[in-house]
Amino acid sequence: MNDWLIPDWPAPVGIKSCVTTRNGGVSLAPFDSFNLGDHVDDDPEAVAANRLRLTSQLGIQAAWLKQVHGVVVAEADPTRVVEADASWTATPGIACTIMTADCLPALFCDRAGTRVAAAHAGWRGLAAGVLEAAADSLNVAPAEILVWLGPAIGQQSFEVGEEVREAFISTHPQTDAAFIPSKNPGRFMAEIYALARLRLAARGITAVYGGGFDTVTDPRFYSYRQSARNGRFASLIWIDRA
């Protein structure tokens, strides 16, 4: 589609990735129009039509997940939907597919271009280690991993309580730098991209790209914080069949 995002990162030849937007589909308001989520009370036929349009446009098989804000990483399988928040594959043509609407989508590959992974990271999954688990699924040294961080909630929109801050700094004290006090007492504005980069750096992964989005204020994307009755966009990564 015309306004889909193509990640700008030094992925090896043969690694393909993209992020859909809310434009170009058949879903009606408030899911208009390219909603890919089948769990948000949209018309199932509209979701199916949008998903077919996605796979036809990209020439891939999408491996969908039932995302639960956990740390399970599954091998991508387009024939079934498993409960997990990340997937990996070494099979060309199968796309690791993550759906979000404010949570952080993270795409992974190894420098050799032999394996890819994708992770869905809300704050709970991020604090629990879903990015590290996805990185581990590549089975290479940290220096051999590239990561791209896709559209997620921006710091100016992400107000959290002390319990969220404590969930991070209790295990990674350096993540305190990702929180600034809110105008509201006892609250903080969290920078999800900084949290991701700091967590990955602690694992030795420093080739991290992307970031700088805010799905709450960017009309191209769905945002759950803006409206609970909303759709989902997808971030995908795959190895090209060619």
Wavefront OBJ file of the C-alpha trace (Angstrom):
o trace
v 0.000 0.000 0.000
v 1.136 3.529 -0.664
v 1.695 4.635 2.930
v 3.001 1.424 4.485
v 6.335 1.915 6.241
v 9.483 0.202 5.016
v 11.977 0.114 7.902
v 15.171 2.076 7.328
v 17.884 -0.147 8.776
v 20.939 -2.027 7.461
v 19.283 -5.429 7.281
v 21.093 -7.912 5.027
v 19.988 -8.573 1.471
v 17.010 -10.883 1.439
v 15.498 -9.661 4.696
v 12.200 -7.873 4.064
v 10.018 -5.964 6.507
v 7.125 -3.549 6.601
v 4.556 -1.894 8.850
v 0.965 -1.442 7.750
v -1.126 1.628 8.500
v -4.850 2.071 9.068
v -5.428 3.025 5.425
v -6.387 0.957 2.387
v -8.742 -1.664 3.753
v -12.444 -2.449 3.953
v -13.231 -2.177 7.680
v -15.802 0.411 8.733
v -15.490 2.970 11.542
v -14.146 2.878 14.170
v -11.887 0.223 12.640
v -11.430 2.069 9.372
v -10.025 0.820 7.337
v -7.127 -1.653 7.299
v -7.743 -3.334 10.639
v -5.945 -6.679 10.947
v -7.059 -7.574 14.473
v -9.597 -10.381 14.731
v -10.187 -9.814 18.464
v -11.506 -6.222 18.491
v -15.162 -6.794 17.477
v -14.643 -5.804 13.854
v -16.613 -7.633 11.152
v -14.773 -10.976 10.698
v -15.282 -10.832 6.923
v -13.661 -7.404 6.776
v -10.687 -8.597 8.827
v -10.309 -11.653 6.589
v -10.424 -9.464 3.478
v -7.792 -7.133 4.931
v -5.527 -10.038 5.865
v -5.871 -11.520 2.392
v -4.994 -8.151 0.891
v -1.918 -8.015 3.132
v -0.553 -11.430 2.204
v -1.340 -10.989 -1.489
v 0.360 -7.603 -1.591
v 3.515 -8.886 0.083
v 3.557 -12.387 -1.388
v 4.031 -13.997 2.020
v 2.352 -16.320 4.502
v 1.633 -14.419 7.703
v 2.079 -16.243 11.011
v -0.441 -14.664 13.400
v -0.205 -14.906 17.189
v -2.620 -14.679 20.099
v -0.728 -12.000 22.017
v -1.034 -11.994 25.815
v 1.701 -9.596 27.071
v 4.006 -12.470 27.956
v 7.479 -13.643 26.958
v 6.781 -16.847 25.026
v 8.515 -17.077 21.633
v 7.053 -19.534 19.125
v 8.292 -20.748 15.784
v 6.248 -18.886 13.168
v 3.581 -21.167 11.730
v 1.021 -19.784 9.261
v -1.195 -22.861 9.706
v -2.149 -22.156 13.327
v -2.470 -19.329 15.835
v -0.428 -19.917 18.994
v -0.453 -17.998 22.272
v 2.825 -16.092 22.283
v 4.192 -12.563 22.072
v 7.075 -13.220 19.702
v 7.903 -15.559 16.859
v 10.926 -16.566 14.811
v 11.539 -18.323 11.513
v 14.320 -19.461 9.231
v 11.885 -20.397 6.459
v 11.707 -18.044 3.451
v 8.260 -16.674 2.696
v 6.864 -17.017 6.219
v 6.433 -13.653 7.943
v 6.744 -13.185 11.685
v 3.747 -10.929 12.303
v 2.977 -8.710 15.285
v -0.178 -6.630 15.811
v -0.081 -3.453 17.904
v -1.909 -0.232 18.739
v 0.537 1.590 21.108
v 2.633 -1.368 22.272
v 6.126 -1.677 20.819
v 6.717 -3.899 17.771
v 10.348 -4.996 17.465
v 11.823 -6.734 14.420
v 15.003 -8.825 14.633
v 17.409 -10.484 12.200
v 20.902 -11.893 12.257
v 23.653 -10.269 10.202
v 23.872 -13.357 8.004
v 20.210 -13.046 7.038
v 19.400 -16.637 7.998
v 16.814 -16.066 10.743
v 14.284 -13.391 11.684
v 12.016 -12.700 14.657
v 9.345 -10.240 15.756
v 8.175 -9.297 19.245
v 5.176 -7.512 20.773
v 6.232 -5.496 23.824
v 3.817 -3.673 26.035
v 5.384 -2.491 29.276
v 4.660 -5.785 31.028
v 6.282 -7.884 28.331
v 9.161 -5.445 28.025
v 9.839 -5.585 31.769
v 9.510 -9.378 31.778
v 12.076 -9.817 28.985
v 10.203 -10.473 25.748
v 12.805 -8.607 23.664
v 15.624 -10.636 25.165
v 13.664 -13.843 24.540
v 13.112 -12.897 20.910
v 16.799 -12.118 20.500
v 17.722 -15.483 22.000
v 15.573 -17.223 19.383
v 18.027 -16.159 16.679
v 20.694 -18.423 18.232
v 23.591 -16.072 17.478
v 25.892 -13.860 19.524
v 24.449 -10.460 20.557
v 26.874 -8.649 18.241
v 25.314 -10.517 15.287
v 21.788 -9.206 15.950
v 20.071 -6.228 14.324
v 16.856 -4.761 15.766
v 14.331 -2.258 14.414
v 11.809 -0.615 16.735
v 8.495 0.194 15.080
v 5.607 2.590 15.761
v 4.639 2.731 19.440
v 3.395 5.187 22.031
v 5.665 8.214 22.499
v 6.939 9.551 25.794
v 4.707 12.624 25.660
v 1.673 10.282 25.607
v 2.812 7.500 27.942
v 1.996 8.380 31.546
v 2.572 5.541 34.011
v 2.562 4.940 37.741
v 5.400 4.205 40.138
v 4.715 0.464 39.830
v 5.718 0.542 36.154
v 8.922 2.442 36.866
v 9.759 0.056 39.712
v 9.196 -2.973 37.453
v 12.080 -1.791 35.301
v 14.556 -0.197 37.692
v 14.363 -3.090 40.177
v 16.270 -5.272 37.707
v 17.872 -2.654 35.424
v 18.673 0.489 37.460
v 19.922 2.278 34.344
v 16.377 2.380 32.974
v 15.564 5.146 35.463
v 16.781 7.490 32.703
v 13.740 6.524 30.612
v 11.277 8.079 33.099
v 10.648 11.760 33.727
v 8.222 13.097 36.349
v 4.742 13.874 35.071
v 2.882 17.046 35.950
v 0.666 14.717 37.972
v 2.126 13.765 41.378
v 3.435 10.228 41.641
v 3.241 9.676 37.892
v 5.938 9.441 35.232
v 6.249 9.858 31.475
v 7.908 6.706 30.124
v 10.060 6.457 26.994
v 9.370 2.982 25.654
v 12.095 3.224 22.991
v 14.727 4.124 25.586
v 13.562 1.248 27.770
v 13.935 -1.145 24.837
v 17.394 0.148 23.897
v 18.639 0.005 27.488
v 17.354 -3.529 27.988
v 18.889 -4.700 24.705
v 22.202 -2.969 25.467
v 22.334 -4.810 28.789
v 22.220 -8.015 26.736
v 25.022 -6.733 24.474
v 22.731 -5.815 21.556
v 23.569 -2.300 20.364
v 22.691 -2.367 16.631
v 19.212 -0.989 17.315
v 17.388 1.229 14.825
v 13.996 2.883 14.416
v 11.965 4.578 17.130
v 10.788 8.155 17.260
v 7.082 7.453 16.634
v 4.000 8.231 18.710
v 0.979 6.153 17.738
v -1.293 8.230 19.987
v -0.748 11.411 17.965
v 0.105 9.950 14.544
v -3.138 9.479 12.546
v -1.559 6.788 10.370
v -1.809 4.262 13.197
v -4.372 2.751 15.540
v -4.025 3.746 19.192
v -5.683 1.906 22.068
v -4.887 4.742 24.462
v -6.671 7.168 22.177
v -9.722 4.888 21.890
v -10.253 1.456 23.399
v -12.529 0.530 20.481
v -9.934 0.510 17.761
v -8.155 -1.646 15.217
v -4.648 -3.098 15.003
v -1.858 -2.560 12.490
v 0.873 -5.099 11.764
v 4.651 -5.184 11.709
v 6.125 -8.029 9.670
v 9.571 -9.431 8.894
v 10.477 -12.323 6.605
v 13.205 -13.862 4.493
v 12.596 -13.338 0.806
v 11.978 -16.515 -1.186
v 14.326 -15.285 -3.898
l 1 2 3 4 5 6 7 8 9 10 11 12 13 14 15 16 17 18 19 20 21 22 23 24 25 26 27 28 29 30 31 32 33 34 35 36 37 38 39 40 41 42 43 44 45 46 47 48 49 50 51 52 53 54 55 56 57 58 59 60 61 62 63 64 65 66 67 68 69 70 71 72 73 74 75 76 77 78 79 80 81 82 83 84 85 86 87 88 89 90 91 92 93 94 95 96 97 98 99 100 101 102 103 104 105 106 107 108 109 110 111 112 113 114 115 116 117 118 119 120 121 122 123 124 125 126 127 128 129 130 131 132 133 134 135 136 137 138 139 140 141 142 143 144 145 146 147 148 149 150 151 152 153 154 155 156 157 158 159 160 161 162 163 164 165 166 167 168 169 170 171 172 173 174 175 176 177 178 179 180 181 182 183 184 185 186 187 188 189 190 191 192 193 194 195 196 197 198 199 200 201 202 203 204 205 206 207 208 209 210 211 212 213 214 215 216 217 218 219 220 221 222 223 224 225 226 227 228 229 230 231 232 233 234 235 236 237 238 239 240 241 242
